[in-house]
Every structure is written in structure tokens, then in C-alpha cells.
Amino acid sequence: MRFRALLVILLALLGVRPSAAQAQAPALLPPDDRYKADLLLIVAHPDDDVVVGGYLARIALDEHKRVAVVYCTNGDGGGNAVGNEAGASLGQMREIEARQALANFGIHNVWFLAGHDTPGQNVLRSLDSWNHGRALDEIVRMVRLTRPDVVLTWLPDPVVGENHDDHQASGVLAVEAFDAAGDPTAFPEQMSPPRDRTGMANLTEGLLPWQPKKLYFLTDAFEDWGPYWHDPQTASPYRKSIVDGTGPVYDTTTISPSRHKSYAELTAEHQAFYRTQEGDLGVKALQAGKFEEFAYPVHLIFGKSLVGGDVTGEVFEGTAAGPAPFARVRGYVGSPQQGLSFQIGDPWQFYQLFWKAHDLEHLAGLIPVPEATPDGVGKLILDFLACNHTGQAAEIEVTPTLPEGWNLQPKSAKYPVQAGACYPASVQVTAPPAAQSHWEQLSWSATAGSKPVGSVMVRVFVGKTGGLPQ
């Protein structure tokens, strides 16, 4: 006993501690607060943010919300109004324009992903061009890094308007990331802790799962008026506007307390930074001191909320500090298919499945009948699916009903559909020259023998186009 006591004294004199009194492990560092966002805007190109410029100014300058922005491309596929630079060089210029425009509102956390500007009107083309899986990996990373309460993105729905496929692709990816970022089994390599945080060659990232609380959309439909378009003739006579009572509305004629200017004028300032593409709209307004073209209200479309609140209520309503629990969505659920069918093809067919999978079924009610716009020479390409869910081959005949003067190729067709297969059919319709803008209804009916199989109606706006190829 005396020997043990002497040994302890000796070890103490030599500076040796017993094994039970080991050193305290260092504190675990929390996520870097410099990148925390209240709202994360996920869009396709530099200048997309102008559509909600007045709202960004309001929340960043006067409500002191932390805003971060992710662009899926740097806009390398557009035109250049002020120089000869194009392609990759133009993309680098547009990145600078976006950073300067957002910095004017105090927004500095801005990221550009690797996608290329893909002008068109089919969202699936953009998703393919961007490598859908890689792009989703990048956006989930941005959600986990910025930890937003609110995600704001483009409406994933074909519209009569600019109808840019990149816009819709950024919306699809944002919805998918909203639903995946809180799932620890989605891109788990992002969350696996680094072996040596202060060392080199760490491939895993040490992020934490994050579930955003609310999701909202902006739209490039003609019916959401702004500096780019405000034509009353574009309003559909068949349904109410998609921005009527579907989300919060923000007045741009009110004065910013911090800048002592209207939010309309601040939006014009924001537009003026984008000199390569339509920045002249902002420049001219600032020179003239007239901001009527920017004084339209900002309409947001409600997506979903995990914290309750009204559809038209304030964006940050219910978003108390702290994380939200992961909310699993329905996902794709197959349903039994029987008999023969005839239906609209992509991109509408994709969206019918996508909305249900992500608990956004209410979006189907915004535009209940597919709508489209012919190009500048009146041409419109539409895709259909003739499906056979029987045990025998079938022939499905499709017959159009078109307004007077419209041309169709092919005029009618019979499609041989094997058992258990779907035949993808494309048609091209051409509208006659129009004296003024107007709406038309086109329809196709399908039969097998004497039995009806199905029908499709498409409502078409003639006389104004978003300018994008089909």
C-alpha cells in the first residue's frame, strides 16, 4: 500500500498523469455561419433574379435577411448587346454582372454551377445537358452549406411566356434538393466527416443534413407582368391567372427605408447591371427617372410549407430559428395500367408524375389544360403517347380538330403499338398569320377500330412568342 502511494507521488513529480485523467477532446466546430442563408434563390441564368429584384431588395436591404443565390449556368448561351464576346467569354462576363448586381443589395454569397445555357422549351433537354444527377448533387450541397429556411426558384411547369427550359430545370432541381437535402441517405459522401479536417486530401465533406421549411416559385409566364412584358392580350380566357391568389404579392412602388427609393427604382438599378442582355431597360429608366416599367408587383407562387401558414401569407411566416425535421415526400408510386390510352407527351407527361412525387399536386391546377405558343413563323411541335396496356398488338388512329387555316403534318396517322408498349408520336402544326394576338383550342382524338381511346386538348396563344426554339 505504501509502495503504491510512493509510486503515485513519483509519477506526479515526473509529470506523468494516470490513464483515467486523459486530455479533453477539442470542441466540435459548428457549421460556418458566414454562409447561413434565410432564403436561397436557385435560378438558371444571371439576370433571372431581376424578376424578383424588388423583393430581393426589400428582404436584403430592409428586412436584413441573409440571401444566397445559386445559378445553374453562367448564361453562356445568350446574346451580347454591348460587345463581341460570346460563348464561354460571355459567360464569364455575365458572372461579373450578376455579382455586381447582387452586391448592390448586399448579397455576396453567390455560386455558379457547371451547366451550360441551353435555350429551348423542353425541360428534359436542359436536365440532360446539365447531367441531371451531377447538378442535383451540387444543389443539395448548396442547400446543406447555406441551410436556408426558404427556397425560391422557377416554377416547374410549361407556360405561355418565355417558357425557358433552363428556368424549369432549375426549378425541378431545386424541388428535388428541397426534398433530398435533409435525407442522410441522399449523397451521404457530403455528410461523412473528414478524417483530418486540417489536413489535405479530404474527399468527404462533413456537411449536415438540412431540411428547408418553405418553397416558393417565380414564373416567366406572360401573365406575370414586369419590365419584359405586360400585354393584356396574353391573359387566358379559359382560366384565372396563375398569379391570382396563389402566393404572396409584394408592392414595388413603396419606398425602401434604407435607400430612400422605391423598390421599382431599385429593380431598375438591378437590371442596369446586366448590360449584355436587356440592361438598357434599366439604364433608360434611370436616365429618364421613370420607373413605371418596373413598378409591377412581385408575385410569388406558393410551393409547400412544413411550418404551416397561409398560401398568400408572408414568405417567412412560421420560419422560427432552428432546423426542421426531415419530411419525406411520396415519391413515384406506379399505378396499374389497363387497356389503350392516348395522352400528351413530354414535358407535360413528366410534370404530371413529378408533381405527385414531390407533393406538389396543386400545381396541376394552375394550368389544367396544356398550353403552348408557336414560334415566330407560327410553327408548333407537340408530342403524344399512344399506349397499349393489353396483351395484344393494337392500331391506334389519331385524328385532329383544328381551327380554320391551321396546317398539320401529319394530318392523321395510325400507330401500330405492340402489347405493353407506348408509341411516341410527334406532330407539327402551323398557325395562319394573325392580325392580332389571340387564343385558340386544338384537339386530337384517338380510336382503335370504332372504340374511343382518349383525347388531348392544347390551348395555344398565337401572335407573341418567347423567342426560344422548340
N, C-alpha and C positions, 0 to 999 in steps of 0.2 A: 504493500500500500504506500509505504514511504517512498519506495523506488518510483512508483508511477507519478507521485506528486513532484518528485525531483525532475522527472522527465518532462513534465508539462512546463515547469519553470525554465528548464534548459531550452526547450523549443521556442518559448516566448522570447527568451534572450537572443536567440538566433534569428528571430523574425519569421519563424515557420508557424502557420496557423493550422489548427486541426481541420480535417476534411469537412466537418459539419458547418464551418463558417466560410463558405465559398463566396467569391465576389458576386455582386448583384449584376444581372444581365442588363444591358442598356435598354432604355425605353424604346418601344416601337414607334417609329415616326408615323404620324397621321398622313393622309393624302395631302398633297401640296395645295394649299388654299389659294395660291395665286391663279389657279386655273378653274376654280369653282365658279359655276355659272348659275344664275337664276333661270335664264332662258337660253336655249341652244337653238339657233337658226340653222337649218340644214337645207341648202338650195343647190342649184345646178351650176350657175354661172355668176361671175362678177356682174353686177347691176341688177340681179334678181331682187336684191334687198331693197331696191327703190320702191317696189310695190308696197312695202310696209315701212317705208322710210319715216313717215310721220309717227308711226307707232314706236319704232326703234328710238327715235329722238325723245319721245315722251318718257319711255321707261328708263333709258340710259342716262339722260341728262337731268330729268326732273323727279323721277321716282327712285333713282340711284340703284337700279337693278343691274346686276352683272350679266352682260350679254356676251356670248361667244358665237362665232359663225364658222360653219364648215361649208366649203364649196366643193362639189363633187368633181368639177373641172375648173380649169382656169380660163375657159372661154376661147380656146384656140381655134375654134371653127367658125367664128363670126367674121363680120366685115370690119373695116377700119375707116372711119370718116375723116381722120386727120393725118394719116401718114401712109406710107407704102408697106409698112411692116405687116406681115400676115403669118398664119400658122403658129408655130412654136414661139416665134418672136412676139407676135401679137399677144399670145397667152401670158408671156412674162410682163408685158406692159399692162395688161388688164389686172394682173395680180396687184401691181403697184396702185392702180386706180382704186381698186377695192380697199386696200389697206388705208389709203389716204382718206377715202370717203368715210369709212367706219371710224377712223381715228378722230374725225371731226365731231363725232358723237361720243368720243371717249371709249370706243370699243377697240381693243387691241389684241384680244385672243382670237386669231383668225387662222384657219387652216385650209389648204388646198390639197385635194386628193389627186389621184393619178389618172382619173378618167379624161377622155377626150370629148370635146364638144361634138355632139352627134345630131345635127339638125334633121328633124323628121317628126313624124306624128304617131309612131308606134313605140310604146314604152319598152317593149321587149327587145327592140333593136338597141336601145341605149343600154339596157341591162346586159345584153350580150357584149356590146362594145366595151363596157367598163369592167367586164369579168365580175359578174354578179356576186359570187362568193367572196372574192378578194375585197370588193367595195364594201360589202356588209361587214367583213372583219374590221376594216378601217373605221367605219362609222360606229360600230359597237365600241371600239377602242376610244373614240372621241366622247361617247356618252359616258363611259366609265371614268375617263380622265376629267371631264368637266362637271359631272354629277348634277345635271340640270333638274330643276323642278318641272319645267315646261319645255316641250319640244315644239317648234314651229317649223312647218315645211310646206312644200307644194301639195296641192290636192291631187291624190292619185285617182284620176277619173278623166276620161276623154271629154273635152268641152268644145263648144263653138267659140273659138278665140285663137290666140297664138297656138295653143294646144301643143306645146313643145314636149317631145318625148323625153328629153333630159329633165325637164321640170318634174314630170310624172315619175321618172325613175328615181330622182332624189327623194320624192315623197314615198315611194314604195320602200326604199332602203331605210328611210327614217322610221317608218312604221315598223318594219322588221327589227330595227335596232331598239326601238322603244320596248318591244316585247321580248327581246333577247338579252339585253344588257344586264338584267337582274338575274338571269339564269346561270348558275355556276357551271352548268354543263355546256354552255354555248361559248365557243372559243376559250376553253379553260386555260390554254397556254398564256393568255393575257393575265390571268389571276394567280398563276403559280408563282410563289415568292422566288426572287433571285437568290442564288446560292451565296453570293458575296456582293451585296449592294454597292459597296465602294470599290469593288474590283472591276475587272474587264471581262468582256465576252459573256455578259448576262443575256440570255436569249428569252427567258421567261420574264414577265413584266411587273408582277407584284401589284396589279390593279385590284380593285374590289368590285364585286357585283353592284350594279346601281339600277334601281327601278325609277324612271321618271314618273311624275304624278299626273300630268295633263298633256294632251296632244291637240294641237290646232293646225289648221291649214290656211294657206293663201291660194289664190287662183289666178290664172291668166285668161279666164273667160272674158269675152267682150262685155258681158253684162255687169262685171265689176269695173266701174268706170275709174279712170285715172288719167294721167298725162298722155298715155299712149293711145287710148281710145275712149270715146264717150258718145256713141251713136245710139239714139233711142230705137232705131230700126232693128238693132240686133236683139232686142228683147223677144223672147219666145212667146208666141200667142197661145201655146199649149200648156204651159205650166208657170208657176211662180218663179221668181228669180232664186238662184241657188244661194244668194247672199241675203235673202229676206228672212230674218228671224232664225238664222242657222248658226249664229255666233255673235260675239261682242262686236260693237261698232265704235270707232274712235274718231272724233271730230278733229280735223286738221286746221280749222280756222281759229281755234283757241290759241292763246299766247303762251309760249314757253316761259315760265318764271325765271329760268336761269339765263336764257339767251335774249329775252325780250323781243322775240319774233314769233310769228305764227308757225305752227308745225308745217303748214303748207310751204312757207318760205324756206324752212329748214330742209324740207324734202327737195325743193328746187336746188338748194346748195348741194345736197347729196347727189342729185342727178348730174350736176355740173362737173363732178369729178370724173365721170365716165365719158370722157371726151371721144374715145374711139367709137362708141355706139350710143347715139342719141343724147349725148351730153349737151348738145346745142339747145335742147329743150330747156334745160336748167339755166344755161348761160343766158339765153334770150330773156327768160323770165326775170333773172336777176338784173340784167341791164335795163329792162323796162320797168322794173319794180311792180310787175303784175303777176300774181300767183294763182289766178283763177284755175289754170290747168292743173294745179297741184292741190287744189282745195277740196277735192273729193274725199269723203270719209274712208278710213281704212276698215275694210270688212275682213274679219277672220271667221273661219268655219270651224265649228266645234268637231273634234275627233272623238276623244274619250277622256274620262277623268276617273282616277282611282280614289279621289277625295271628295266626291260629290260636287254640289254647286249647280247653278243654272246654266243652260245652254248658252244664253246671252249674257251671263254674268261676267265679272271681271276675270281676266286671264289668270291672275294669281290668287283668286278666291280659293281658300281652303288649303293652300300650299304652306302649311306650317313647317318650321325648320325641322330638319332631320330626315332620315331615309324612310322610304315606304317599303312595305313587304313586297316580295315578288308576286306578280299577278299573272298566272298562266292563262293564255288565251286558248280558244277552242282548237285552233289548228285545222288542217284539212280533214274533213270527215267524208268519206265516199258514201254515195247513196246508190241503191240498186237501180239499174237502168233496164228498161224493157221496151220492146217494140222499136219502131222507127221514129226518128226525130229530125227536125231541121231548125237550126238556131244561128244567131250571129256568131261570127268567129272572133279572133283576136283583133284588137286588145280587149274588147268588151267581155269576151268569154273568160279571159284571165281574171278580169276585175270581179266578175261575179263569184269566182272561187276565192279570190284574195280577200275581199271584204268580209266574207263569212269566216274565213280562217283567222282573221285578226280582230274579230268582234266589232266590226265597223259596218254592220248590215244597213244601218240608217243611211249610209252614203248612196245606196242603190236608189233611195227615194229622191235624191237631188235631181237627177235626170233619169226618170223612169223609162223613157224610150231612147234608144241610141240616137245621138246627134252628130252631125259632121258638116264639114264645109268643103266644097270643091276648091281646087287650086285656081290660079289666076286665069287659066283658059277654060275653066268650067269642068275639069275632069275630077272624078272621084272614084277611088278604088275601095271596094268593100269585100270582106271575106265572110264566108259562111261555113257551117259544118253540117253535112248530111250524114247522120249516124244510123247504124243498123245494129241494134242490140237483140237480134233474133238469132236463130240457129241456121238460117238460110240466107244466101245472097239475095239482094233486092236491087231494084232500079228505082231511083227517086228522081222525079221530074220537077224542076223548079220553073215557075212562071212569074214574070214581073208585072206589076201595075204601076205605071209611071205617069207623071203629068205630061201634058201635051208638049211636044217639041224635044223631049229628052231622048237621048240616044243611048243604047245599051249594047255592050259586047260581053259575052254572047247574049243574044236576045232571049233564048231559053235553052235549057240543057237538061239532059238525062244523065244521071250519075250512077254508074254501077258500083254498089257498095257491098263489099264482102261481109260475111257474118262476123259480128263482133268488132267491126271497124267503123271509122269515121272518114268521110271523104272531104278534104278541104277544098272549097270552091271559091274562086275569085271572080268578081265581075267589075267591069269599068263602065260607069255611067258618065255622060257628059250633058251638062245643062245648056240650054239655049242662051244666047246673050240676053241679059236682063237690063231693062231700062232703069230699075231701081232695086235696092236690096229687098229681099222677101224670103219667107219660109215656104218650103214645100214638103209634102209627105210622099215617100217612096215605099213600096211594099213588095214582098216576094212571098209566094205561097208554094208549098211543096206537096206533091201527091205521089202515091205508089199505087199504080193501077187507078182505081176510082176512089181510093180512100185518102182523105187528107192526112198529111203527116205533120205539118206545122207551118207557121208563117212568121215573117220578120218584118217589122216596120222600122224605117230610119227617117228621122226628120232632118232636113237639110236646109242650111242657111245659104242663100245664093246672093252674090254681089259684093261680098267682102271676105277677104281671106287673111289668115295669119301669116302667110308668106312662106310657109315651110313645105318642103317636099313630102310626099306621102310614102 
